[in-house]
């Protein structure tokens, strides 16, 4: 394979490591606001199903004017400039005096293309001209990336200056670039060196296919989570009813702990699917209501009472004709639906019911106290809403971002109504089966459209 290699170079603290981390989808790359975090060239290999490429995270220029002066002293002809750069990096004295520039230029002399990174929120200055001139001496294909770290105030002046040295100039913010923006940049890379074009086109196709597989894997995680949470119950054997009453708080605590831990595990699996390993995982740190059983917050994640009541009519035993009419001419959960009144009423009056303790007599004496499963009709929607909400944030999170993830809310009902009507109906019927602890065939396929 003719592997493409790109050296990410520039002044210190301009976002070079952030660009490497985002394009490599690798959050193990060190990213810091402190200048000089990268002290040696670090090769990051990006492997896809049928192809791959390499990114070289380099130290920033430290003394470009002195380096350029050295080069000018050792070469006067244009056809000798690349050779002069090679002499520079192999010179023992230069390795001692200019370690950062030697580390930066070495991968270029070995054949890497140049990705020169500047900060579009800081003004252009003549001190950058020495850097760009040194890069031009290497003779390698190059592209300039303007990273507007804080704002776009100086992007235009940078574009004018960079155009004097680079054929291709792009604006790219690694902290905000979504998947499609990353693909666009990789497509632009293919034009730097014709012999790499086929390889990089294959990389893009592999990434698109892998993205779809990530979405399918996420749907499988959600389906298993729904199945587990909707059937879970906990029981304890006791001698009499008084003991059953006394252990009820313990059952509630154990039940709630297991359910929360199960949801937490699914979140960890979701982060792993998208290769985010440096992000805080706990619900508290995700700026979400942390308690899965805080029913006052349920209507934020699931459906409100009116929506639940309408779903009850759609999925009720007497609502077949009404459901057909709703699919044909009405929006789910928005208007009154004729028929299915029994389903409508039970959904409305049961919307605040969570779970009750059941006491069963044992054949050989004593009792068994059972807590669970949850029988609230909104519960499957709450689980779906919380997961879809997180998936939307995690799947679009750049790998250059670190620490606590800031989460914004979504409207699950809006997500559902964007689906095909037949899919909406199948989803509601599946949720009705789940809350009755009945199996749902191919559940992951039903919920996949929600994970856009």
C-alpha positions, 0 to 999 in steps of 0.5 A, spaced: 500 500 500 502 506 498 501 509 505 500 517 505 504 521 510 502 528 513 507 532 518 503 537 522 507 543 523 507 550 525 508 555 531 507 552 538 500 552 541 496 553 534 492 546 535 497 541 531 496 536 536 488 537 536 488 536 529 492 530 529 487 527 535 481 529 531 483 526 524 486 520 527 480 519 531 484 518 537 484 521 544 490 518 547 494 524 543 496 529 548 492 536 547 494 542 551 493 549 551 500 550 554 506 551 549 511 546 548 506 540 549 509 536 543 517 535 544 518 530 539 515 528 532 510 522 534 507 518 528 500 516 529 498 511 524 490 511 522 488 504 520 482 502 516 479 496 513 482 496 507 487 502 507 490 507 512 495 513 512 500 516 518 500 523 521 506 526 524 505 530 530 511 535 530 514 540 535 513 547 534 518 552 530 522 555 536 528 559 532 526 559 524 530 565 523 536 562 525 535 556 521 533 560 515 539 563 516 543 557 516 540 554 510 542 560 506 549 560 508 549 553 505 545 553 499 544 559 494 541 555 488 534 553 488 535 546 486 540 545 492 535 547 497 532 540 499 539 538 500 541 543 504 535 541 509 537 534 509 544 537 511 541 541 516 537 535 520 544 531 519 548 536 522 550 534 529 551 541 531 544 543 528 541 537 532 544 540 539 542 547 537 535 546 533 532 540 536 525 542 535 526 544 528 530 538 526 525 533 529 520 537 525 523 537 518 526 530 519 519 527 516 519 532 511 525 530 508 523 522 508 517 524 504 511 526 508 507 532 505 506 538 509 500 540 513 502 547 516 497 550 522 496 557 524 491 560 529 486 565 525 484 568 531 491 571 532 494 576 527 499 574 521 506 577 523 513 577 519 516 572 524 511 566 520 515 568 513 521 564 515 517 558 517 513 558 511 520 559 507 523 553 510 517 549 509 518 551 501 525 549 501 523 542 503 520 541 496 514 537 499 507 538 497 503 542 502 497 545 505 495 550 510 490 549 515 487 556 518 485 554 525 480 559 528 482 557 535 478 563 539 475 567 533 475 568 525 478 575 526 484 574 522 482 569 517 482 573 511 489 576 512 492 569 514 489 567 507 492 572 503 499 571 506 498 563 506 496 563 498 503 566 497 506 560 499 501 554 499 497 552 493 491 549 498 489 553 504 483 551 508 479 553 514 479 547 519 477 547 527 479 541 530 474 542 536 468 543 532 469 539 525 464 534 525 465 527 521 463 530 514 468 536 515 473 531 517 471 527 510 472 533 506 479 535 509 481 528 507 478 528 500 483 535 499 489 531 502 488 526 496 490 532 491 497 533 494 500 527 491 497 524 485 500 517 488 496 517 494 489 519 491 487 512 490 489 510 498 486 516 501 479 515 497 479 508 500 480 511 507 474 515 506 470 510 504 472 505 509 471 511 514 464 511 511 462 504 512 465 504 519 461 510 521 455 506 519 457 500 523 458 504 529 451 506 529 449 499 528 453 497 534 450 503 538 443 500 536 445 493 539 447 496 545 441 500 546 436 494 545 440 490 550 439 495 555 432 496 554 431 488 554 435 488 561 432 494 564 425 492 562 425 485 565 429 486 571 426 484 578 429 483 585 427 478 590 428 476 597 425 470 601 422 472 608 418 468 614 412 473 614 409 479 612 412 484 617 419 482 615 417 483 607 415 490 609 422 491 613 426 489 607 422 493 602 427 499 603 433 494 601 430 491 595 428 498 593 436 500 594 439 494 590 434 494 585 435 502 583 443 500 584 443 495 579 439 499 574 443 505 574 449 500 574 446 497 567 445 504 564 452 506 566 455 500 563 451 501 556 454 508 556 461 506 557 460 501 551 457 507 547 464 511 548 468 505 546 464 504 540 466 511 538 473 510 541 472 515 546 477 513 552 479 520 555 472 522 557 468 522 564 463 517 564 459 518 570 452 521 569 453 526 574 459 529 570 455 529 563 451 534 566 444 530 565 439 529 571 443 523 574 437 519 577 434 514 572 428 514 577 427 521 578 420 521 575 419 528 575 425 528 570 422 523 566 418 527 561 424 531 559 427 524 556 421 520 555 413 522 553 409 527 557 402 524 559 398 526 553 403 523 548 403 517 553 395 516 553 395 517 545 400 511 544 396 507 549 390 508 544 394 506 538 397 500 541 391 498 545 387 492 543 381 496 541 385 501 537 386 497 531 382 501 526 383 508 530 391 506 529 390 505 522 387 512 521 392 515 525 397 513 521 394 515 515 392 522 517 394 524 523 401 525 527 402 520 533 401 523 540 398 530 538 391 530 537 385 526 539 384 519 536 377 516 536 377 509 539 382 505 544 379 509 550 381 503 555 388 504 552 388 511 553 385 511 560 390 506 563 396 510 560 394 516 563 392 514 570 398 509 570 403 515 568 406 516 575 406 509 577 413 506 577 413 499 581 410 495 587 412 490 591 409 484 591 408 478 596 408 471 594 406 465 599 411 459 598 409 452 597 413 450 603 412 456 608 414 463 608 414 469 603 417 472 597 418 479 597 419 481 589 420 488 587 420 489 579 420 490 574 418 497 572 411 497 569 410 505 568 409 505 560 413 511 559 419 507 562 422 504 555 421 511 552 425 514 558 431 509 557 431 510 549 431 518 550 437 518 555 441 513 550 439 517 544 441 523 547 447 521 549 449 518 542 447 524 539 453 528 543 458 522 543 458 520 536 459 528 534 464 529 539 471 530 537 477 526 539 481 533 541 476 534 546 478 532 553 474 532 560 467 533 561 462 532 556 457 538 555 450 535 553 444 539 550 437 536 551 433 533 545 426 532 544 425 525 543 418 526 541 420 530 535 425 524 533 420 519 533 415 523 529 421 524 524 420 517 522 416 513 517 409 512 520 410 505 520 416 505 523 413 509 529 407 504 530 412 499 530 416 502 535 410 504 540 408 497 539 415 494 541 415 499 547 408 496 549 411 489 549 417 491 553 413 494 559 409 487 559 416 483 559 415 480 552 420 479 547 421 484 541 424 481 535 429 485 531 429 490 536 435 493 534 433 494 527 427 498 530 431 503 534 436 504 529 433 510 525 433 514 532 441 514 532 442 519 526 
